[in-house]
Amino acid sequence: MRKVFGALLVMLAMVCQAHAGERWVEVSSPHFKVLTDAGQAEAMALAEQFEKMRETFSALLRAHPRDAAPMLVIAVRNRKEFRKIEPAPYLGKGKLDLAGYFMHRGPRNYILLRLDVYGPHPYATVYHEYTHYLLRDDYTWMPLWLNEGLAEFYQNTDIHSGEVDLGQPDMSDLMYLRMHSLIPVATLVQITASSPYYHEEQQGTIFYAESWALVHYLIVTDRKHGTPQLENYERYLQAREDSLTAARHAFGSLHQLDRDLSDYLNHLSYAYFRLKLKMRINKAEFHAQAVPETEADAIRAGILVDNRRMDAARALLKSVLKRDPNSAIGNRMMGYLEMNAGHLRAAENWYAGAQQLDPGSYEANYRFAECAMRNGDEIEDARVEASLRKAIALNPQFAPAYDLLAQFYNVHQEHEHEAHMLEAQAISLEPENVQFRLNAAVGLANQQDYANALMVLDAARHVARSHAAMAMIEEEAQRIRMAQAIVAREKEEQQAAMRAQRPTYSPETAPGPVGSTHSRFQTQRIQAAVTTKDGSGPVVNLGQKVPDYPSGPPSGPEHVATGVVKESTCYSPTMLVLTLDVGGKSLTLYRRNYFDVRFSAIGLEIRGELHPCTDLVGKHARITYAAVNNSAAAGQILTLQLSK
């Protein structure tokens, strides 16, 4: 009877636990926050598991994570709940059935989990991406094959109490490699973000599979024979050898390595490692609390925004704010939604409200400043600077705040040295962030420190992991080199004129400040020739009153207009106003800093420098512009393409 009663108590406990799981519970550990609808016991177990993951991977990869904030784990009971927040590309019939997902989105890092998934490695995707996260400081020297190979190697890790199973083979990768020709190792080690192997091949195909196989082979071989091949390879790379040279020095004949790897892939069994690790997890540091449903819904809405499920996010946030208008996180996430939707004015207002409701939120302070800067709210300059400094004080590990404050000073052409130091701090906190390096180069170029700007871009090339990033770097480097050559030529001309003892005249050509947190420094020198004409035509109004058109960066809807440039007017220092004849109707467009306009030409050869104040009239132009709310001007010029 006592046994039956005991069993009944167990069943009742299970029922109570399931009922309790309908409430959201959060467990905070030193480095994670676990939010789940499956009850406190599950939350505690997950927090412990992920603390073990962090400690295990940090030790094995010799990484020292610098988390700007605790990583958020959202763990839901089943597939139905998971589909409410998972990324849109995975929704629909026939899509990959995710068990877990790692997201790195600016100030926030997420792990999304389903708790109803079983199998040998249900969270392989999470472990794979977490490996990348830990290796992000090594992007400057680590080649792509090694970065991806290590992530594939670690994704099948099993973490137990006191021991870890590491490097278990992926049978699908093995079968794939046996059925396809291998990439020669000499080619594999040189693949970059711009290579077709990386972009045209999908996960699990030849590049990823062979990167895993080579890492697995080298680790097993080193362990078996007591050789330090991978360690030597890392040492040569950090000594600035290129990937191919380092591979030859560390591995010997790469043709022989091709043969050895091919033989290795035909083995019938594969070794993996079982390691004993002391886990220094103190569960006394874990703190559990119930979370109001409105707060949980606001957090989930933020994830939906990151996953570009905007309609679902808006509906959920409206529900949150209807139930609790004074929800600080609800206001903050609504600001995040509006910012991502391109509604910057609304976003600024929501973040201002979030600041008032929760002054201790570094994210609300940072985001308010970001929106105010993008809106061009000069009246808010003092508050912007104060908000960014407060965000840094609240969270010194949050790199974007340093970067944004540096841009603020560069825009206002003040505190240039501090701006550079702020940018350097941002890069040190997030070495893998290409945009920070681009912004640092822009700041140096604005100060005409072209040599150091180009050095910064050279370092950025080692960090880039996409075609788009590499293209931005090369484009910026080209502009800076052009500006450097122009400045050098002007100095030579001035020196030649002085030697000839002739008076010289040079029009005002200095570029204005960068216009916004997201505008790009244009180093193409566009000079304003000081000439005037009666009637329509090119006019230069240097020194005259600048038209009172909306300031700030372009943020309105984008439009395209095609026609003939009827009038081109420049105002000091760098403002350009165009009148475009579009089918007999006049369209007025402008840009306060014409260095921010991307000029191009099709079927039209432009010799020498382009003078927007004198060389555009009469030419056919295709102009992309951002609409503004102004009766005198239609919008701000983004791109201008000339043609015959």
N, C-alpha and C positions, 0 to 999 in steps of 0.2 A: 504493500500500500504506500509505503514511504517513497519507493522508486517511482510509482505512477504519479504521485503528487509532485515529486521533483521534476519529472518530465513535463507535467502540466505547467509548473512555474516557468520552465524554460520556454514553453510555447507562448505563455502570456507575456513573458519578457520580450520575445520576438515581436509579438503584435504591438506591444507598447513602443518598442524601438521603431517599428515601421511607422506608427502614427506620429512619433516624435520627429521622424525624418521629414515630415511634411513642412516643418519649420526650418528656416535657414539658420545654420550654425556657423560661426567663424572660430577657427583655432589659429592663434598667432604664435609662431615659433620665431627663433632669432632671424631667420632669413626668408620665411614664407608666411603667407596668409592663406589658409584653406577655407573656402566658403562652399558649403555643401548642403544639400537637402536630404542627406542620408543619415543625419544624426551625429552626435558629439563623438561617439566611439570611432566612427569611420573617419571623422575629421582629424582626430588625434592620431590615428594610425597613418593617415596620408601625410600629415605634417612630419611625423617621424620618418616615413619612407623617403620623403623628398629632402629632408635634412641629411639622411644617409646618402642619397644620390649626390648632393652637393659636396659632401665631405669626401666621398669615394672618388668622384670624377676630378675634384680639385687636386687630390693627392696623386692620382694616376697621371693626370695631365700636367702636374706641377703648375697649376693655375691658381691665381689669387683673385677670386671674384670681387669686384667693386660694385656692388649693387646700389643704385641710386635710391631704391626703395625696396621693401620686401616684395618678392615675386608672388603674384596672386594665382592661386590654384582654384579653378572653378570645377567642382566635381559633382556631377549629377547622376541620379540613380539609374537612368535608362536611356535608350536610344531616342525615345520620344522627347525627353527633356533636352538631350544634347542637340537635337536638330533645331531647337529654338534659338541656339546661339552659335552653331558651327558656321564656318565660312560658306558663302553662297555657292562657290564652284563645286562644293561637295554635295549640294542638295540635288534631288532629282533621281529618277530611276536610272540604274546602271552606274551610278557614281561610286567612288571608293567609299567603303564604309569605315569611317574613322573611329579609332578607339581613343585617340588622344591627339592633341595639337599644341604646338608651342608658338607663341606670338610675341614678337619684339616690336612694339609700337611706341616709339618716342620715350616718354617718361615711364611707360608701363610695360611690364613683361607679364604675360599670361601663360598658364598651362591649363588647357581645357581637357577634361577627362570624362569618360563614361565609366561607370562602376559596374556595369553588367557585362563586361567583356572578359573573356577567358582565352587561354592559349599560352604558348610558350613565351611570347614577347609582345604582350598587348600594348606596351607603351614605347615601342621602338622609335616611333616618330618623335616623341617627346625627348628621349635620350639622344637621338641624332641631333636635333636642333639645340638641345642644351649643350652638347659638345661644341657646336659652332659658337654658342654664346660665350663659353669659357675660353675659347681660342681667339676671341675677337682682338685681343691685344697683340696677337702674333701675325695679324694680316700683313704687316709691313714686310715680313720676310718669308712667311710660309707660302709655298706654291699651292695652287688650287688642288692638285691631285692629292697632296698630303692632307690638306684640310678636310676634303670630302672623304678620303680614305679612312682617316681617324674617326670621323663622325659615323661612317658605316661600321667600323670596327666596334665602336662603343655602344651602338644602338641595341645590340643583342645582349647587353649586360643583365645579369640577374643578381640582385642585392639581397642577401640574407642577413641573419643576425650574426655578425662577426666574421662573415666571409662573403666573397664576391666571385661569381663565375663570369669570366671575361673572355671575349674573343670567340664566342661560339659562331661557327660558320653559318652563312645564309645559303641554304640549299638552292633557292631560286637563282641567286647570283652565280653559284657554281654551274648550274645547268645552262644558264644563259651563256656563260663564258666558254663552256665546252662546245656549244653549238655555233659560235661566231669566232672570226679571226680576231686576235688580240691586237691592240694598238701597240706598236713598238715602244718600248720603255723610253727611248730617246725622244719620242714624240709626246708620250703621256706626261712626262715631267715638265714639258714646256707649254702645256695647254693653259691658256689664260681665260679671263672672263670674256674676251672678244673672240674666242675660238668657236667655230661651229660645233665642235665636239661637246662644248659645254651648253650651248643654247639650243641646238637642234636635237640633241639626245635627251630623253626624259629619264626620270628617276628609275633606277634598276637596269638601265641599258649600259652600254659598253663602258662609258667613262666612269660612272659610279661603281659598277661592278668590278672593273679592273683596278680602280684605285683602292677598293677594299681588299682585293686579292693581293696586291703588291704590299700593302701595309701588313696584312696578315702574314704573308710569307716572310717578310723581313723581321717582324717581331718574333715569330716562331724560330726562325733560323738563328737570330741573335741569341735567343734564350738557349737554344740547343747547343750551339757551338761557342757560346761565350764571346761573341763578336759584338762590336759597338757600331754596326753599320748605320742605323738610324740616328744614333747620337752624333756620329761624325758628320752625317748629312746635315743635321741641324746646325752643327758648329760651322760648317763651311757656308751655309746660307746666311747665318748671322754675321759672318765675316764679309758679307756682301758679294759672295760668288753667285753667279746666275745659276738657275736650277739645273741646267744640263751639266755645267762644269762641276757643280757640287756633287751631282749624281755619279759622274765618272770618277771623281776623287774618292767618294765614299763606297761605291758599289763595285768599282772595277769595270770590266768589260760589260757594256750594256747589251751587246749581242748575246753574250753568255747568260746574262740575267733574263733576257727574253726566253731562252731555251729552258732555264731553270724554272721560271714561273709557269711556262706551259706544262712542264712535267709535274709540277706541284698541283696544278689544277686537275690532274687525272688521278690523284690519290683516291683511295677508297675511304680513308678516314682522316680526320683532321684534329690536331691538338687544340685545346683551349686551356685557359688558365683558371685555377682556383686559388684565390689569394685570401689570406687571413688579414683582416684590418681591424684595428681597434676603433670602434665608433665612439666618439666623444659627444654623444647626444645626451643632453640633460633635460628630461621631460618636465622637470620642475619649472623650467623656463617657459613652458607652453601655457598659453592662456586661452580659455574657451569662453565664448559669450554668444547669446542669442542675437540675431541680427534682424531688425525690423524688415518686413517684406518690402517696404518702399526702398530701403537702402539696397537690398539685394537686387531689386528690379532695376534700380539706377545703374548699378555695376554691370548688370547684364546688358543694359541698353548701351553702355559704353563699348562693350565688346561687339555688339551689333554694328555700331558706327565703324569700328575698326575693320569689321568684316564687310563693310559697304552695304549693309542691309538697312538702309536709311528709313524706309517707311515703317518697318517693324520697330526700329529704335525710337522713332518719333511717337508712335502710338503708345509704347511702353512708358516713355518719359512724360507724356501728357497725363497718363494714368497716375504716375508717381506724384506729379505736382498738383494734381487735383486732390489727391488724398493728403498731401503734405506740402503746401506752397512754400514753407520755410525750410525745405530740405536742402541743405548746403550741397550735398553731392548731386541732388536732382538738378539744381541750378547749374552746377559745374558741368554736368554731362549734357545738359541742354545747350550750354555754350559750346561744348565740343561738337555736338551735332550740327549746330548752325555754322560753326567755323568750317567744318568739312563739307557742308552744303554750299559754301561760298557766300553765306549771309554774314559778313564780317561785322556789320553794325549791330545786328541782333546778338551775335556772339559776344561782342564787347560788353553789351548791356547785361547779358546773363552772367558773364564772369565778374562784372562789377558787383552784382548781387551776391555771387558766391564769395567774393572777398569779404563783404560785410557780414555774411552769415558765418563764415569760418576764416577769420584773419590768419590763422595758423596753417592754412593750406598753401604749400609752395606752388602747387600746380595752378591754383586759382590766380595767384599773384603773377606767375609767369605767363599764363594764357591771356590774362587781361592786358598785360604789356604787349604781347605779340599782336593781339587784335588792334589795339590802339595805334601801334606803329604801322600796321598794314592799312589802317584806315586813314593815316596821315593826320591824326589828331594832335596838332602841335600844342593845342591848349592843354593837353594832358601830359606834356613832356616831363614835368616835375614828378607827376604821379607814376609815369612809366619807369623812370629811373629808380624811384623809391621802391616800386613793386619788384623790379628785377633784383635790386640789392637785397630786398627782404627774402625773395625766393632763394637766393644764394645762401643767405644766413640760415634759413630754415632747413635747407638741404644742400650742404656743400658738395655732395657727390653728383648733383644734377647738372650735367654738362651743358644742356641747351640754354640755361639761364646765363652762363658766362658768355656763350656765343652771341646771344641776343643783345646783351649789354654792350659787347664790343661793337656790334653793328649799329647800335644806337649812337655810340660816340663817333663812329665813322660817318654816319649820316650827318651829324652836326659838326663834323670836322673839329673835334675837340678831344683832348685826352688821348691822342694817338698812341702814345707809348703804353698807357694803361689798356687801351683797346687791344693792342697786340698781345699783351700779357694775358688778358682775359681769354683771347682766342687760343693761346698756347695752353692755358689751363683746360679749356674745353677739349682740345685735342688729346691732352694727356689722360683725361677721364674717358674719352671714347676714341681711341686711336683708329678705329675702323670707320669712323664717320667721314666720308669724302667731303660732304658739304662744309663741315667745319674747316677743312683744309683749303677749300675753294674760297671761303670767306676770309681766311687769313691771308691768302694770296691777294685778294681784292684790296684788303686794307693796306698791305704793303705797296701795291701798285698805285693806289691813290696817293701815297706819299712819295711816289717815283722811286721806290726802292725795288727796282725791277729784278735785280740779281737774286735777292732773297725771295721775292715772290715766285720766281721760276724754280728755285730750290724747293719751296714748299710744294709746288705742283709736281715736281719730280718725285717727291716722297709719296704724294697722293696716288701716283700710278701704281705703287706697290699695294695699295689698299683697295683699289677699285675692284669690284666683283660683278660688274655688268657692262654691257655695251654703252648704256646711257651715261654711266659714270665716267667711263673712259672718254666718251665724246665730249662731255663737259670740260674735262681736264684739258684735252687737246685744244678745244675752242678757246679756253681761257688763256692757255699758254701762247697761242697764236696772237691773240689780242695784245697780250703783254709785250711780246717780242716786237709787234708793230709799233706800239707806243714807245718802247725803248729805242727803236731805230729812229722814230720821228724826233724824239727829244734830242738824240745824239746828233741828228742832221741839223736841227735848229741851232744847237750850240756851235757846230762847225760853221754854219752860215754867219752866226753872230761874230765868231772869232775872225772869220775871213773879212767881214765888213769892217771890224775894228782895225784889222791890219791895214786895210785899204784906206782907213780914215774917212769913211763915208758915213753919213748919218743913215740910220736904218729905221724902218717902221715895221712893227709887228702887231697885227690885230690881236684882240683879246681872244685867246683860244683855250684857256684852261678849262678842263671839265669841271662840272659842278659835283656836289656830293652824291653818293649813291642814294637813290630815292626811297628805298624801303628795305625791309628785312629780307625780301625775296628778289629784289631787282639785281641784275647782274652788271658788273662794271664793264663798260665798253671801252676798250683801249684803242679802237680805230679812231684816228685823229680826224675829226670833221671840223674844218676851219670855217669861220664866218668872215667872208670877205666884206670889207667895208665899202659897199657901193649902194647907190640908191637909184631908183628909176621912178619916173612919173607914171601914174596910173597903175594898172595891174602889172605884176612882175615881182622880181626879187627885191625885197626891202630888208634892210638891217636897221633895227631900232636900238642899237646899243646905248644904254644909259637912260632910255625912256621907260615910262611906267609899264610894268608887266601886266598883261590882261589878268583880270581876277577870275580865272577859271579854277575849278576844283583842284586842290592839291592832293598829295598822297599817292600811293601806288595804285595802278589800275586794278579795279576789283569788280567792275560791272560786267554785264553780258558782252561776249565778244561778237563783233560783226565784221564783214568784209565788204569793202567798197572798191570798185574799179572805175577809173576815169582818167582825166588829164589834170595835172597840177596847174591851176590857174594863177595861184599866188603863193609865195613862200616868204614868210616874215620871221626874222630872228630878233629876240630881245635879250638883253644882257641878264645873266651871263650865258645861258645855254638854252633858252626856251625857243622852241620852234612852233610856228602856227602855219598851217597849210589850208588853202582853199582848193578843194577838189571838185572839178566839173564832172558830175555824174549824170549823163543824159540830159544836160541842160539845167540841172539843178546844182546849186552850190552846197558843198558839205564842208564845214569848218572842223578841223581836227588839230590837236596840239600834243606836245610833250614838253614838260618843264625842263627836262634834261635830255637833249637829243642824243647823248651818248648811250641812253638806255634803249634807243630804237635799233632794231636789227635791220640793217640795210642789205639788199641784194639786188642783182640784176640778171635778167634773162635776155639773151640775144642782143645785149647792149654792152659794149666795151667802155669801161670808165678808166681813163688814164689819170694817173696821179691821185690826188686826194679828192674826196667828194665834199663839195661845199653845199650843205643843205639850204643855205640862204640864197644861193645863186645858181645852183646847178639842177634844180628840180623842175623849174617852171617849163611848161610845154611838153613834159615827158609823160608818157602813159605810166600809171602806177596802180598797183594792187596793194591796198592798205588794210591791214588787220588792226582793229581798234577796239578798245573797251569803252562801252557807253558810259556817259556821265549825265547826271541830272542838272543840265544847264541849258538855258535858252540860246546862248551865243555859240556854244561848241557842242558837237555831237559826241566826241569821245577823245580818249587818249591813244595816241599812236603806239602800237606794239611792234609791228613789222611793216616795212615799206619795200616793195619789190618793183623795180623799174623795168620797163621794156620799151622796145622801139615803137 
